[in-house]
Structures are given as structure tokens and as C-alpha cells.
């Protein structure tokens, strides 16, 4: 018996952005490794790549996500 059921049909109202096909899909038509979501609306899913770019820029400039420089070794 499988631990997880493979969901082949999405729920109405669940929106995803498919990275492989570069399009918005209602329900998970493509494998999870190839999509972002779920989003509450089609408009949110259409902005998936912009949202990801904005978040990446925030993380890159957030000092909490960067290690402090190592102190030079004592001689």
C-alpha cells in the first residue's frame, strides 16, 4: 500500500505555474518538481516568476541569511 496517494486531478481554485511549460495551470497537471504553487488565484500564479525574483532579491540582501565573515586565524 502506498503511503501517499498520487493526486492526478487538481482541486478547482488551485492555481500553479508550470516551470517546464511556462504557463499557469488550474490544478496540478505537471509533477511537483516542475511547478510553483498552489496559489489562490490565477493572477497570483501568473506573477509566480516575479514573486520568486522579488523574494530572491530580498534574501540576497538580508544580512540574517549570510554567514558572518570568519575571523582570521590567530598566529
mmCIF file as gemmi writes it, N, C-alpha and C atoms, coordinates in Angstrom:
data_model
loop_
_atom_site.group_PDB
_atom_site.id
_atom_site.type_symbol
_atom_site.label_atom_id
_atom_site.label_alt_id
_atom_site.label_comp_id
_atom_site.label_asym_id
_atom_site.label_entity_id
_atom_site.label_seq_id
_atom_site.pdbx_PDB_ins_code
_atom_site.Cartn_x
_atom_site.Cartn_y
_atom_site.Cartn_z
_atom_site.occupancy
_atom_site.B_iso_or_equiv
_atom_site.pdbx_formal_charge
_atom_site.auth_seq_id
_atom_site.auth_asym_id
_atom_site.pdbx_PDB_model_num
ATOM 1 N N . UNK Axp A 1 ? 0.839 -1.166 0 1 0 ? 1 A 1
ATOM 2 C CA . UNK Axp A 1 ? 0 0 0 1 0 ? 1 A 1
ATOM 3 C C . UNK Axp A 1 ? 0.891 1.239 0 1 0 ? 1 A 1
ATOM 4 N N . UNK Axp A 2 ? 0.576 2.195 -0.841 1 0 ? 2 A 1
ATOM 5 C CA . UNK Axp A 2 ? 1.352 3.426 -0.931 1 0 ? 2 A 1
ATOM 6 C C . UNK Axp A 2 ? 1.054 4.332 0.264 1 0 ? 2 A 1
ATOM 7 N N . UNK Axp A 3 ? 2.077 4.997 0.742 1 0 ? 3 A 1
ATOM 8 C CA . UNK Axp A 3 ? 1.894 5.919 1.849 1 0 ? 3 A 1
ATOM 9 C C . UNK Axp A 3 ? 1.197 7.205 1.4 1 0 ? 3 A 1
ATOM 10 N N . UNK Axp A 4 ? 1.487 7.613 0.192 1 0 ? 4 A 1
ATOM 11 C CA . UNK Axp A 4 ? 0.906 8.832 -0.335 1 0 ? 4 A 1
ATOM 12 C C . UNK Axp A 4 ? 0.177 8.518 -1.626 1 0 ? 4 A 1
ATOM 13 N N . UNK Axp A 5 ? -0.997 9.05 -1.755 1 0 ? 5 A 1
ATOM 14 C CA . UNK Axp A 5 ? -1.739 8.863 -2.994 1 0 ? 5 A 1
ATOM 15 C C . UNK Axp A 5 ? -1.281 9.905 -3.998 1 0 ? 5 A 1
ATOM 16 N N . UNK Axp A 6 ? -1.08 9.485 -5.219 1 0 ? 6 A 1
ATOM 17 C CA . UNK Axp A 6 ? -0.71 10.42 -6.261 1 0 ? 6 A 1
ATOM 18 C C . UNK Axp A 6 ? -1.969 11.14 -6.715 1 0 ? 6 A 1
ATOM 19 N N . UNK Axp A 7 ? -1.939 12.446 -6.58 1 0 ? 7 A 1
ATOM 20 C CA . UNK Axp A 7 ? -3.091 13.234 -6.972 1 0 ? 7 A 1
ATOM 21 C C . UNK Axp A 7 ? -2.963 13.572 -8.443 1 0 ? 7 A 1
ATOM 22 N N . UNK Axp A 8 ? -3.847 13.064 -9.249 1 0 ? 8 A 1
ATOM 23 C CA . UNK Axp A 8 ? -3.753 13.302 -10.682 1 0 ? 8 A 1
ATOM 24 C C . UNK Axp A 8 ? -4.618 14.467 -11.136 1 0 ? 8 A 1
ATOM 25 N N . UNK Axp A 9 ? -5.622 14.815 -10.355 1 0 ? 9 A 1
ATOM 26 C CA . UNK Axp A 9 ? -6.507 15.909 -10.72 1 0 ? 9 A 1
ATOM 27 C C . UNK Axp A 9 ? -6.469 16.938 -9.604 1 0 ? 9 A 1
ATOM 28 N N . UNK Axp A 10 ? -6.319 18.184 -9.99 1 0 ? 10 A 1
ATOM 29 C CA . UNK Axp A 10 ? -6.27 19.237 -9 1 0 ? 10 A 1
ATOM 30 C C . UNK Axp A 10 ? -7.641 19.658 -8.543 1 0 ? 10 A 1
ATOM 31 N N . UNK Axp A 11 ? -7.643 20.396 -7.457 1 0 ? 11 A 1
ATOM 32 C CA . UNK Axp A 11 ? -8.887 20.935 -6.94 1 0 ? 11 A 1
ATOM 33 C C . UNK Axp A 11 ? -9.219 22.215 -7.696 1 0 ? 11 A 1
ATOM 34 N N . UNK Axp A 12 ? -10.475 22.433 -7.998 1 0 ? 12 A 1
ATOM 35 C CA . UNK Axp A 12 ? -10.838 23.709 -8.626 1 0 ? 12 A 1
ATOM 36 C C . UNK Axp A 12 ? -10.428 24.856 -7.708 1 0 ? 12 A 1
ATOM 37 N N . UNK Axp A 13 ? -9.865 25.888 -8.278 1 0 ? 13 A 1
ATOM 38 C CA . UNK Axp A 13 ? -9.432 27.029 -7.497 1 0 ? 13 A 1
ATOM 39 C C . UNK Axp A 13 ? -7.985 26.976 -7.069 1 0 ? 13 A 1
ATOM 40 N N . UNK Axp A 14 ? -7.286 25.876 -7.306 1 0 ? 14 A 1
ATOM 41 C CA . UNK Axp A 14 ? -5.854 25.783 -7.034 1 0 ? 14 A 1
ATOM 42 C C . UNK Axp A 14 ? -5.119 26.118 -8.328 1 0 ? 14 A 1
ATOM 43 N N . UNK Axp A 15 ? -4.271 27.101 -8.253 1 0 ? 15 A 1
ATOM 44 C CA . UNK Axp A 15 ? -3.537 27.537 -9.437 1 0 ? 15 A 1
ATOM 45 C C . UNK Axp A 15 ? -2.049 27.299 -9.248 1 0 ? 15 A 1
ATOM 46 N N . UNK Axp A 16 ? -1.397 26.888 -10.31 1 0 ? 16 A 1
ATOM 47 C CA . UNK Axp A 16 ? 0.029 26.588 -10.294 1 0 ? 16 A 1
ATOM 48 C C . UNK Axp A 16 ? 0.689 27.247 -11.494 1 0 ? 16 A 1
ATOM 49 N N . UNK Axp A 17 ? 1.982 27.486 -11.369 1 0 ? 17 A 1
ATOM 50 C CA . UNK Axp A 17 ? 2.768 27.944 -12.513 1 0 ? 17 A 1
ATOM 51 C C . UNK Axp A 17 ? 3.716 26.824 -12.88 1 0 ? 17 A 1
ATOM 52 N N . UNK Axp A 18 ? 3.599 26.312 -14.094 1 0 ? 18 A 1
ATOM 53 C CA . UNK Axp A 18 ? 4.442 25.214 -14.566 1 0 ? 18 A 1
ATOM 54 C C . UNK Axp A 18 ? 5.747 25.788 -15.115 1 0 ? 18 A 1
ATOM 55 N N . UNK Axp A 19 ? 6.855 25.382 -14.516 1 0 ? 19 A 1
ATOM 56 C CA . UNK Axp A 19 ? 8.168 25.859 -14.929 1 0 ? 19 A 1
ATOM 57 C C . UNK Axp A 19 ? 8.602 25.261 -16.262 1 0 ? 19 A 1
ATOM 58 N N . UNK Axp A 20 ? 8.151 24.075 -16.553 1 0 ? 20 A 1
ATOM 59 C CA . UNK Axp A 20 ? 8.539 23.414 -17.797 1 0 ? 20 A 1
ATOM 60 C C . UNK Axp A 20 ? 7.792 24 -18.996 1 0 ? 20 A 1
ATOM 61 N N . UNK Axp A 21 ? 6.491 24.195 -18.835 1 0 ? 21 A 1
ATOM 62 C CA . UNK Axp A 21 ? 5.667 24.702 -19.942 1 0 ? 21 A 1
ATOM 63 C C . UNK Axp A 21 ? 5.53 26.219 -19.941 1 0 ? 21 A 1
ATOM 64 N N . UNK Axp A 22 ? 5.979 26.856 -18.83 1 0 ? 22 A 1
ATOM 65 C CA . UNK Axp A 22 ? 5.917 28.304 -18.666 1 0 ? 22 A 1
ATOM 66 C C . UNK Axp A 22 ? 4.503 28.842 -18.862 1 0 ? 22 A 1
ATOM 67 N N . UNK Axp A 23 ? 3.586 28.207 -18.117 1 0 ? 23 A 1
ATOM 68 C CA . UNK Axp A 23 ? 2.188 28.642 -18.186 1 0 ? 23 A 1
ATOM 69 C C . UNK Axp A 23 ? 1.484 28.337 -16.871 1 0 ? 23 A 1
ATOM 70 N N . UNK Axp A 24 ? 0.354 29.006 -16.684 1 0 ? 24 A 1
ATOM 71 C CA . UNK Axp A 24 ? -0.476 28.822 -15.494 1 0 ? 24 A 1
ATOM 72 C C . UNK Axp A 24 ? -1.416 27.656 -15.749 1 0 ? 24 A 1
ATOM 73 N N . UNK Axp A 25 ? -1.59 26.822 -14.71 1 0 ? 25 A 1
ATOM 74 C CA . UNK Axp A 25 ? -2.478 25.664 -14.819 1 0 ? 25 A 1
ATOM 75 C C . UNK Axp A 25 ? -3.399 25.627 -13.606 1 0 ? 25 A 1
ATOM 76 N N . UNK Axp A 26 ? -4.636 25.267 -13.822 1 0 ? 26 A 1
ATOM 77 C CA . UNK Axp A 26 ? -5.552 25.072 -12.702 1 0 ? 26 A 1
ATOM 78 C C . UNK Axp A 26 ? -5.445 23.618 -12.29 1 0 ? 26 A 1
ATOM 79 N N . UNK Axp A 27 ? -5.072 23.411 -11.052 1 0 ? 27 A 1
ATOM 80 C CA . UNK Axp A 27 ? -4.848 22.042 -10.582 1 0 ? 27 A 1
ATOM 81 C C . UNK Axp A 27 ? -3.456 21.605 -10.956 1 0 ? 27 A 1
ATOM 82 N N . UNK Axp A 28 ? -2.883 20.65 -10.258 1 0 ? 28 A 1
ATOM 83 C CA . UNK Axp A 28 ? -1.523 20.202 -10.558 1 0 ? 28 A 1
ATOM 84 C C . UNK Axp A 28 ? -1.486 19.242 -11.741 1 0 ? 28 A 1
ATOM 85 N N . UNK Axp A 29 ? -1.358 19.792 -12.936 1 0 ? 29 A 1
ATOM 86 C CA . UNK Axp A 29 ? -1.263 18.943 -14.124 1 0 ? 29 A 1
ATOM 87 C C . UNK Axp A 29 ? 0.134 18.349 -14.284 1 0 ? 29 A 1
ATOM 88 N N . UNK Axp A 30 ? 1.141 19.09 -13.861 1 0 ? 30 A 1
ATOM 89 C CA . UNK Axp A 30 ? 2.522 18.65 -14.021 1 0 ? 30 A 1
ATOM 90 C C . UNK Axp A 30 ? 3.095 18.212 -12.67 1 0 ? 30 A 1
ATOM 91 N N . UNK Axp A 31 ? 4.191 17.459 -12.688 1 0 ? 31 A 1
ATOM 92 C CA . UNK Axp A 31 ? 4.802 16.991 -11.442 1 0 ? 31 A 1
ATOM 93 C C . UNK Axp A 31 ? 5.226 18.169 -10.546 1 0 ? 31 A 1
ATOM 94 N N . UNK Axp A 32 ? 5.255 17.938 -9.249 1 0 ? 32 A 1
ATOM 95 C CA . UNK Axp A 32 ? 5.589 18.976 -8.273 1 0 ? 32 A 1
ATOM 96 C C . UNK Axp A 32 ? 6.97 19.582 -8.535 1 0 ? 32 A 1
ATOM 97 N N . UNK Axp A 33 ? 7.895 18.797 -9.025 1 0 ? 33 A 1
ATOM 98 C CA . UNK Axp A 33 ? 9.242 19.31 -9.274 1 0 ? 33 A 1
ATOM 99 C C . UNK Axp A 33 ? 9.263 20.365 -10.37 1 0 ? 33 A 1
ATOM 100 N N . UNK Axp A 34 ? 8.197 20.448 -11.17 1 0 ? 34 A 1
ATOM 101 C CA . UNK Axp A 34 ? 8.142 21.372 -12.292 1 0 ? 34 A 1
ATOM 102 C C . UNK Axp A 34 ? 7.18 22.529 -12.083 1 0 ? 34 A 1
ATOM 103 N N . UNK Axp A 35 ? 6.729 22.764 -10.838 1 0 ? 35 A 1
ATOM 104 C CA . UNK Axp A 35 ? 5.731 23.821 -10.67 1 0 ? 35 A 1
ATOM 105 C C . UNK Axp A 35 ? 5.881 24.562 -9.364 1 0 ? 35 A 1
ATOM 106 N N . UNK Axp A 36 ? 5.369 25.797 -9.367 1 0 ? 36 A 1
ATOM 107 C CA . UNK Axp A 36 ? 5.23 26.619 -8.173 1 0 ? 36 A 1
ATOM 108 C C . UNK Axp A 36 ? 3.757 26.648 -7.822 1 0 ? 36 A 1
ATOM 109 N N . UNK Axp A 37 ? 3.45 26.655 -6.538 1 0 ? 37 A 1
ATOM 110 C CA . UNK Axp A 37 ? 2.056 26.777 -6.127 1 0 ? 37 A 1
ATOM 111 C C . UNK Axp A 37 ? 1.746 25.81 -5.011 1 0 ? 37 A 1
ATOM 112 N N . UNK Axp A 38 ? 0.542 25.795 -4.572 1 0 ? 38 A 1
ATOM 113 C CA . UNK Axp A 38 ? -0.645 26.386 -5.188 1 0 ? 38 A 1
ATOM 114 C C . UNK Axp A 38 ? -0.809 27.86 -4.812 1 0 ? 38 A 1
ATOM 115 N N . UNK Axp A 39 ? -1.462 28.582 -5.7 1 0 ? 39 A 1
ATOM 116 C CA . UNK Axp A 39 ? -1.815 29.974 -5.49 1 0 ? 39 A 1
ATOM 117 C C . UNK Axp A 39 ? -3.329 30.067 -5.398 1 0 ? 39 A 1
ATOM 118 N N . UNK Axp A 40 ? -3.805 31.091 -4.717 1 0 ? 40 A 1
ATOM 119 C CA . UNK Axp A 40 ? -5.246 31.256 -4.505 1 0 ? 40 A 1
ATOM 120 C C . UNK Axp A 40 ? -5.966 31.774 -5.744 1 0 ? 40 A 1
ATOM 121 N N . UNK Axp A 41 ? -5.223 32.41 -6.645 1 0 ? 41 A 1
ATOM 122 C CA . UNK Axp A 41 ? -5.867 32.96 -7.841 1 0 ? 41 A 1
ATOM 123 C C . UNK Axp A 41 ? -4.971 32.786 -9.053 1 0 ? 41 A 1
ATOM 124 N N . UNK Axp A 42 ? -5.577 32.885 -10.199 1 0 ? 42 A 1
ATOM 125 C CA . UNK Axp A 42 ? -4.837 32.801 -11.456 1 0 ? 42 A 1
ATOM 126 C C . UNK Axp A 42 ? -3.823 33.945 -11.549 1 0 ? 42 A 1
ATOM 127 N N . UNK Axp A 43 ? -4.223 35.138 -11.079 1 0 ? 43 A 1
ATOM 128 C CA . UNK Axp A 43 ? -3.348 36.306 -11.145 1 0 ? 43 A 1
ATOM 129 C C . UNK Axp A 43 ? -2.08 36.1 -10.31 1 0 ? 43 A 1
ATOM 130 N N . UNK Axp A 44 ? -2.232 35.501 -9.126 1 0 ? 44 A 1
ATOM 131 C CA . UNK Axp A 44 ? -1.052 35.21 -8.3 1 0 ? 44 A 1
ATOM 132 C C . UNK Axp A 44 ? -0.133 34.229 -9.016 1 0 ? 44 A 1
ATOM 133 N N . UNK Axp A 45 ? -0.701 33.211 -9.632 1 0 ? 45 A 1
ATOM 134 C CA . UNK Axp A 45 ? 0.104 32.217 -10.346 1 0 ? 45 A 1
ATOM 135 C C . UNK Axp A 45 ? 0.809 32.849 -11.546 1 0 ? 45 A 1
ATOM 136 N N . UNK Axp A 46 ? 0.151 33.804 -12.201 1 0 ? 46 A 1
ATOM 137 C CA . UNK Axp A 46 ? 0.77 34.479 -13.35 1 0 ? 46 A 1
ATOM 138 C C . UNK Axp A 46 ? 1.995 35.281 -12.922 1 0 ? 46 A 1
ATOM 139 N N . UNK Axp A 47 ? 2.017 35.729 -11.675 1 0 ? 47 A 1
ATOM 140 C CA . UNK Axp A 47 ? 3.143 36.501 -11.141 1 0 ? 47 A 1
ATOM 141 C C . UNK Axp A 47 ? 4.185 35.621 -10.447 1 0 ? 47 A 1
ATOM 142 N N . UNK Axp A 48 ? 4.092 34.322 -10.573 1 0 ? 48 A 1
ATOM 143 C CA . UNK Axp A 48 ? 4.963 33.406 -9.83 1 0 ? 48 A 1
ATOM 144 C C . UNK Axp A 48 ? 6.443 33.702 -10.038 1 0 ? 48 A 1
ATOM 145 N N . UNK Axp A 49 ? 6.854 33.927 -11.25 1 0 ? 49 A 1
ATOM 146 C CA . UNK Axp A 49 ? 8.271 34.163 -11.518 1 0 ? 49 A 1
ATOM 147 C C . UNK Axp A 49 ? 8.708 35.521 -10.966 1 0 ? 49 A 1
ATOM 148 N N . UNK Axp A 50 ? 7.85 36.529 -11.055 1 0 ? 50 A 1
ATOM 149 C CA . UNK Axp A 50 ? 8.161 37.837 -10.484 1 0 ? 50 A 1
ATOM 150 C C . UNK Axp A 50 ? 8.267 37.735 -8.963 1 0 ? 50 A 1
ATOM 151 N N . UNK Axp A 51 ? 7.329 37.025 -8.35 1 0 ? 51 A 1
ATOM 152 C CA . UNK Axp A 51 ? 7.344 36.844 -6.899 1 0 ? 51 A 1
ATOM 153 C C . UNK Axp A 51 ? 8.624 36.138 -6.468 1 0 ? 51 A 1
ATOM 154 N N . UNK Axp A 52 ? 9.02 35.107 -7.198 1 0 ? 52 A 1
ATOM 155 C CA . UNK Axp A 52 ? 10.252 34.375 -6.873 1 0 ? 52 A 1
ATOM 156 C C . UNK Axp A 52 ? 11.467 35.293 -6.997 1 0 ? 52 A 1
ATOM 157 N N . UNK Axp A 53 ? 11.519 36.106 -8.043 1 0 ? 53 A 1
ATOM 158 C CA . UNK Axp A 53 ? 12.648 37.023 -8.229 1 0 ? 53 A 1
ATOM 159 C C . UNK Axp A 53 ? 12.702 38.056 -7.101 1 0 ? 53 A 1
ATOM 160 N N . UNK Axp A 54 ? 11.538 38.575 -6.703 1 0 ? 54 A 1
ATOM 161 C CA . UNK Axp A 54 ? 11.486 39.548 -5.606 1 0 ? 54 A 1
ATOM 162 C C . UNK Axp A 54 ? 11.976 38.914 -4.303 1 0 ? 54 A 1
ATOM 163 N N . UNK Axp A 55 ? 11.532 37.707 -4.024 1 0 ? 55 A 1
ATOM 164 C CA . UNK Axp A 55 ? 11.953 37.027 -2.798 1 0 ? 55 A 1
ATOM 165 C C . UNK Axp A 55 ? 13.439 36.719 -2.819 1 0 ? 55 A 1
ATOM 166 N N . UNK Axp A 56 ? 13.939 36.286 -3.961 1 0 ? 56 A 1
ATOM 167 C CA . UNK Axp A 56 ? 15.375 36.001 -4.063 1 0 ? 56 A 1
ATOM 168 C C . UNK Axp A 56 ? 16.197 37.256 -3.81 1 0 ? 56 A 1
ATOM 169 N N . UNK Axp A 57 ? 15.747 38.391 -4.357 1 0 ? 57 A 1
ATOM 170 C CA . UNK Axp A 57 ? 16.465 39.653 -4.144 1 0 ? 57 A 1
ATOM 171 C C . UNK Axp A 57 ? 16.441 40.034 -2.661 1 0 ? 57 A 1
ATOM 172 N N . UNK Axp A 58 ? 15.306 39.846 -2.007 1 0 ? 58 A 1
ATOM 173 C CA . UNK Axp A 58 ? 15.214 40.134 -0.573 1 0 ? 58 A 1
ATOM 174 C C . UNK Axp A 58 ? 16.168 39.262 0.229 1 0 ? 58 A 1
ATOM 175 N N . UNK Axp A 59 ? 16.209 37.97 -0.096 1 0 ? 59 A 1
ATOM 176 C CA . UNK Axp A 59 ? 17.083 37.045 0.636 1 0 ? 59 A 1
ATOM 177 C C . UNK Axp A 59 ? 18.551 37.36 0.401 1 0 ? 59 A 1
ATOM 178 N N . UNK Axp A 60 ? 18.883 37.737 -0.83 1 0 ? 60 A 1
ATOM 179 C CA . UNK Axp A 60 ? 20.277 38.041 -1.142 1 0 ? 60 A 1
ATOM 180 C C . UNK Axp A 60 ? 20.778 39.253 -0.372 1 0 ? 60 A 1
ATOM 181 N N . UNK Axp A 61 ? 19.894 40.185 -0.044 1 0 ? 61 A 1
ATOM 182 C CA . UNK Axp A 61 ? 20.311 41.396 0.65 1 0 ? 61 A 1
ATOM 183 C C . UNK Axp A 61 ? 19.984 41.368 2.141 1 0 ? 61 A 1
ATOM 184 N N . UNK Axp A 62 ? 19.456 40.264 2.636 1 0 ? 62 A 1
ATOM 185 C CA . UNK Axp A 62 ? 19.101 40.147 4.053 1 0 ? 62 A 1
ATOM 186 C C . UNK Axp A 62 ? 20.313 39.642 4.829 1 0 ? 62 A 1
ATOM 187 N N . UNK Axp A 63 ? 20.851 40.467 5.729 1 0 ? 63 A 1
ATOM 188 C CA . UNK Axp A 63 ? 22.059 40.044 6.457 1 0 ? 63 A 1
ATOM 189 C C . UNK Axp A 63 ? 21.837 38.818 7.348 1 0 ? 63 A 1
ATOM 190 N N . UNK Axp A 64 ? 20.592 38.536 7.706 1 0 ? 64 A 1
ATOM 191 C CA . UNK Axp A 64 ? 20.339 37.361 8.549 1 0 ? 64 A 1
ATOM 192 C C . UNK Axp A 64 ? 20.591 36.053 7.797 1 0 ? 64 A 1
ATOM 193 N N . UNK Axp A 65 ? 20.628 36.081 6.47 1 0 ? 65 A 1
ATOM 194 C CA . UNK Axp A 65 ? 20.805 34.858 5.689 1 0 ? 65 A 1
ATOM 195 C C . UNK Axp A 65 ? 22.25 34.63 5.277 1 0 ? 65 A 1
ATOM 196 N N . UNK Axp A 66 ? 23.131 35.53 5.677 1 0 ? 66 A 1
ATOM 197 C CA . UNK Axp A 66 ? 24.533 35.396 5.292 1 0 ? 66 A 1
ATOM 198 C C . UNK Axp A 66 ? 25.372 35.117 6.531 1 0 ? 66 A 1
ATOM 199 N N . UNK Axp A 67 ? 26.323 34.227 6.385 1 0 ? 67 A 1
ATOM 200 C CA . UNK Axp A 67 ? 27.24 33.936 7.488 1 0 ? 67 A 1
ATOM 201 C C . UNK Axp A 67 ? 28.145 35.123 7.714 1 0 ? 67 A 1
ATOM 202 N N . UNK Axp A 68 ? 28.518 35.306 8.964 1 0 ? 68 A 1
ATOM 203 C CA . UNK Axp A 68 ? 29.476 36.364 9.281 1 0 ? 68 A 1
ATOM 204 C C . UNK Axp A 68 ? 30.83 35.936 8.747 1 0 ? 68 A 1
ATOM 205 N N . UNK Axp A 69 ? 31.635 36.897 8.303 1 0 ? 69 A 1
ATOM 206 C CA . UNK Axp A 69 ? 32.968 36.519 7.816 1 0 ? 69 A 1
ATOM 207 C C . UNK Axp A 69 ? 33.777 35.871 8.934 1 0 ? 69 A 1
ATOM 208 N N . UNK Axp A 70 ? 34.529 34.892 8.569 1 0 ? 70 A 1
ATOM 209 C CA . UNK Axp A 70 ? 35.36 34.177 9.56 1 0 ? 70 A 1
ATOM 210 C C . UNK Axp A 70 ? 36.509 35.077 10.003 1 0 ? 70 A 1
ATOM 211 N N . UNK Axp A 71 ? 36.797 35 11.282 1 0 ? 71 A 1
ATOM 212 C CA . UNK Axp A 71 ? 37.942 35.742 11.812 1 0 ? 71 A 1
ATOM 213 C C . UNK Axp A 71 ? 39.217 35.079 11.289 1 0 ? 71 A 1
ATOM 214 N N . UNK Axp A 72 ? 40.226 35.901 11.02 1 0 ? 72 A 1
ATOM 215 C CA . UNK Axp A 72 ? 41.484 35.29 10.561 1 0 ? 72 A 1
ATOM 216 C C . UNK Axp A 72 ? 42.091 34.448 11.674 1 0 ? 72 A 1
ATOM 217 N N . UNK Axp A 73 ? 42.769 33.371 11.334 1 0 ? 73 A 1
ATOM 218 C CA . UNK Axp A 73 ? 43.36 32.514 12.357 1 0 ? 73 A 1
ATOM 219 C C . UNK Axp A 73 ? 44.422 33.274 13.157 1 0 ? 73 A 1
ATOM 220 N N . UNK Axp A 74 ? 44.466 32.991 14.453 1 0 ? 74 A 1
ATOM 221 C CA . UNK Axp A 74 ? 45.482 33.617 15.325 1 0 ? 74 A 1
ATOM 222 C C . UNK Axp A 74 ? 46.818 32.937 15.086 1 0 ? 74 A 1
ATOM 223 N N . UNK Axp A 75 ? 47.883 33.747 15.064 1 0 ? 75 A 1
ATOM 224 C CA . UNK Axp A 75 ? 49.224 33.185 14.836 1 0 ? 75 A 1
ATOM 225 C C . UNK Axp A 75 ? 49.869 32.793 16.116 1 0 ? 75 A 1
